[in-house]
């Protein structure tokens, strides 16, 4: 499957992005067996990248919409890889294919409290209802059999997301090293973000306050080791505890790629071990 040309980025940046995506997909099951998650390129009527799921099981249309992502390819891949990290499915970048991706009406609920809604709409707000359709609903006509198959695909997406949530909840952690050690090539997922104003840099010019905001991040690596570090804004915000629009605001679920950092200290909170980093250099 040929890699599509990505809009708005250089050839070198595109090559690096595909290299990282190939690394992410290493060890995952072939899309011909397990299906795949598809990050679909923007198009005139939809300026955001979007996440879809391909399943080799249902006949005819076998690609189904999951959710919109970002207008930025890096943010979109970070969100998709975070959401699907514990799935055996790989992630592929593809162009929109109207023939294979447009709904044929097979995924519209024709009964009950969600009558007239698409399965992907209900999957986001009531996944248990979609799971009930997948394995409890009795189909009476051939079209409903197809409808149940699609619900089973969405149920499998729900299970992939649950794996990630369960791993975050029950995983144990270890230190990444000892104080002063240098660590390299870390791939981390953001769990929590706390914002605070830097009291030493916050100033008032005339009657206008200028806040320099810190983001205190709690993250985990792929095997559940917990990491924390903080990053300070370089430009001022007019509002307290708000990251300036010109700078990146980290969000839970986002993937963070670190080229190198130093371990400033290690500590235990409750029964969990944390590694605190400083001198963080992002990829």
C-alpha positions in Angstrom: 0.0 0.0 0.0 1.6 3.3 -1.2 2.0 6.1 1.3 0.0 9.2 0.3 1.7 12.6 0.0 0.9 14.7 3.1 -0.2 18.3 2.6 1.7 21.2 4.3 4.9 19.4 5.4 8.3 19.0 3.8 9.5 15.9 2.1 12.1 15.3 4.9 9.4 15.8 7.6 7.1 13.4 5.8 9.9 10.7 5.5 10.5 11.0 9.3 6.8 10.7 10.1 6.4 7.6 8.0 9.5 6.1 9.7 8.0 6.7 13.2 4.7 5.2 12.0 6.5 2.1 10.7 8.2 1.7 14.1 4.8 2.0 15.8 3.4 -0.7 13.6 6.2 -3.2 14.1 5.0 -6.4 15.7 1.3 -5.6 15.1 -1.0 -8.0 13.2 -1.3 -7.7 9.4 -4.3 -5.6 8.4 -5.5 -8.5 6.2 -6.0 -10.5 9.4 -7.0 -8.1 12.1 -8.0 -5.0 10.1 -6.4 -1.6 10.8 -7.0 1.9 12.0 -6.9 4.4 9.2 -5.9 8.1 9.6 -7.6 9.7 6.6 -6.3 12.8 5.0 -8.3 16.0 5.0 -10.5 16.9 2.0 -12.3 20.1 0.9 -15.5 19.3 2.8 -13.6 18.0 5.9 -10.5 20.0 6.8 -9.5 17.7 9.7 -7.7 14.4 9.6 -10.1 11.6 10.8 -9.9 8.2 12.3 -11.6 5.2 10.7 -11.5 1.5 11.2 -11.0 -1.1 8.5 -12.3 -4.6 9.1 -11.8 -7.6 6.8 -15.0 -9.3 8.0 -18.1 -7.4 6.7 -18.8 -7.7 3.0 -19.1 -4.7 0.7 -18.1 -1.5 2.6 -15.7 -2.4 5.3 -14.3 1.0 6.4 -16.2 2.8 9.1 -15.8 6.3 10.6 -14.7 6.6 14.2 -14.0 10.3 15.0 -12.4 13.5 13.7 -8.9 14.3 14.8 -6.9 17.5 14.2 -6.0 19.7 11.2 -2.3 18.9 12.1 -0.9 15.6 11.0 1.4 15.2 14.0 -1.4 15.9 16.5 -3.7 13.5 14.6 -1.2 10.7 14.7 -0.4 11.3 18.3 -4.1 11.1 19.2 -4.7 8.0 17.1 -1.7 6.1 18.4 -2.5 7.0 22.0 -6.1 5.8 21.6 -5.2 2.6 19.8 -1.9 1.8 21.5 -2.9 -1.5 23.1 -4.7 -2.8 19.9 -3.0 -5.4 17.7 -4.2 -3.4 14.7 -1.7 -1.2 12.9 -2.3 2.4 11.9 -2.2 3.4 8.2 -2.4 6.8 6.5 -4.7 6.9 3.5 -6.6 9.2 1.3 -10.4 9.5 1.5 -12.1 7.0 -0.8 -15.8 8.0 -1.4 -16.7 4.7 -2.9 -15.5 2.6 0.1 -16.1 5.1 2.9 -19.5 6.7 2.2 -22.3 5.2 4.3 -24.8 3.1 2.5 -27.3 3.5 5.3 -26.4 0.1 6.7 -25.1 1.7 9.9 -28.2 3.7 10.8 -30.2 2.5 13.9 -33.8 1.8 12.9 -35.4 1.1 16.3 -35.3 2.1 19.9 -34.2 5.3 21.7 -31.5 6.0 19.2 -33.7 5.6 16.1 -32.3 7.4 13.1 -28.7 7.8 14.5 -25.5 6.4 13.0 -23.7 3.7 15.0 -20.6 5.9 15.2 -22.6 8.6 16.9 -24.0 6.3 19.6 -20.6 4.5 19.9 -19.1 7.7 21.3 -21.9 8.4 23.9 -23.3 4.9 24.8 -20.8 2.2 23.7 -22.7 -0.4 25.8 -25.8 0.1 23.6 -23.7 -0.7 20.5 -22.2 -3.7 22.2 -25.8 -4.9 23.0 -26.7 -4.6 19.3 -23.5 -6.5 18.4 -24.2 -9.6 20.5 -27.8 -9.4 21.9 -29.9 -8.0 19.0 -31.6 -10.6 16.8 -31.6 -9.8 13.1 -34.7 -10.6 11.1 -33.8 -9.5 7.6 -30.5 -9.7 5.6 -30.0 -5.9 6.0 -30.1 -6.2 9.8 -27.4 -9.0 9.6 -25.1 -6.5 8.0 -26.1 -3.9 10.6 -25.1 -6.3 13.4 -21.8 -7.0 11.7 -21.0 -3.3 11.7 -21.9 -3.0 15.3 -19.5 -5.8 16.1 -16.7 -3.8 14.4 -17.5 -0.8 16.6 -17.6 -3.1 19.6 -14.0 -4.3 18.8 -12.9 -0.6 18.7 -14.5 -0.2 22.1 -12.5 -3.2 23.4 -9.3 -1.6 22.1 -10.0 1.6 24.0 -10.9 -0.3 27.2 -7.5 -2.2 27.0 -5.8 1.2 27.2 -7.9 2.4 30.1 -7.5 -0.8 32.0 -3.7 -0.7 31.5 -3.6 2.9 32.9 -5.7 1.9 35.9 -3.9 -1.2 37.0 -0.4 -1.0 35.7 2.5 -0.9 38.1 5.5 1.4 37.5 9.3 1.3 37.9 11.9 4.0 37.9 13.6 4.7 34.5 17.0 5.0 36.3 18.6 7.0 39.1 19.1 10.7 39.6 21.5 12.2 37.1 21.1 9.5 34.5 20.4 10.5 30.9 17.5 8.9 29.1 16.9 8.9 25.3 14.3 8.1 22.8 11.2 8.0 25.0 7.6 7.6 23.7 5.2 8.7 26.4 1.4 9.1 26.7 0.0 12.1 28.6 -2.2 11.0 31.6 -2.8 14.3 33.3 -1.9 18.0 32.8 -1.9 20.6 35.6 -1.4 24.3 34.9 0.2 26.8 37.2 1.5 30.4 36.9 5.3 31.0 37.3 5.3 33.4 40.2 8.9 34.6 39.4 8.1 35.6 35.8 4.5 36.9 36.1 4.5 40.7 35.7 2.1 43.6 35.5 2.5 46.3 32.8 0.4 49.2 33.6 -2.9 47.5 34.7 -2.4 44.4 32.5 -1.1 41.2 34.1 1.1 38.9 32.0 1.3 35.3 33.1 3.9 32.8 32.2 2.3 29.4 32.5 3.8 26.0 33.4 2.4 22.7 32.3 3.1 19.9 34.8 2.7 16.6 33.0 2.1 13.1 34.2 2.9 10.5 31.6 3.5 6.8 31.1 5.7 4.8 28.8 4.4 1.8 26.8 4.9 -0.6 29.7 3.3 1.6 32.3 6.3 3.4 33.9 5.2 6.8 35.2 7.1 10.0 34.3 6.6 13.6 35.2 8.1 16.8 34.0 7.1 20.4 33.5 7.4 22.8 30.6 7.2 26.5 30.8 5.7 28.9 28.2 8.1 31.2 26.4 5.5 33.8 25.8 3.1 35.5 28.2 -0.7 34.9 28.5 -3.2 37.5 29.4 -5.1 35.0 31.6 -4.0 33.0 34.6 -3.3 29.3 34.0 -4.0 29.5 30.3 -1.4 28.4 27.7 -0.9 31.0 25.0 -2.4 30.3 21.7 1.0 30.4 20.0 2.3 27.5 22.1 1.4 23.9 22.4 -1.1 22.9 25.1 -0.7 19.2 26.0 -3.8 17.1 26.4 -4.5 13.8 28.1 -4.1 10.9 25.7 -1.6 12.7 23.6 1.7 11.0 22.6 4.9 12.8 23.4 8.2 12.0 21.8 11.4 12.9 23.7 14.9 12.8 22.2 16.7 13.1 25.5 16.3 14.2 29.1 17.9 13.9 32.5 16.4 12.3 35.6 16.2 15.0 38.2 14.8 12.7 40.9 12.7 9.6 41.6 9.9 9.4 44.1 7.0 7.1 45.3 3.4 8.3 45.7 1.0 5.8 47.1 2.2 2.5 45.7 3.4 4.0 42.4 6.9 5.0 41.4 7.6 8.2 39.4 10.6 9.4 37.5 10.9 13.2 37.3 12.7 14.6 34.2 14.4 17.9 33.4 16.4 19.2 30.4 13.7 17.6 28.2 14.4 17.8 24.5 11.5 16.9 22.2 11.8 15.2 18.8 
